[in-house]
């Protein structure tokens, strides 16, 4: 029986006794539009956690 991951074109590789999914990050950076509160939070993190 195939898992839902395999039914959606996902693949696995065998490492010893374990099956590990083959996942990859997208090669292009996704553009995300941040709202007012996200920008304020980002600014806070940059200024207070460096």
HELIX and SHEET records of a PDB file:
HELIX    1   1 UNK A    4  UNK A    7  1                                   4    
HELIX    2   2 UNK A   36  UNK A   48  1                                  13    
SHEET    1   A 2 UNK A  12  UNK A  15  0                                        
SHEET    2   A 2 UNK A  18  UNK A  21 -1                                        
END                                                                             
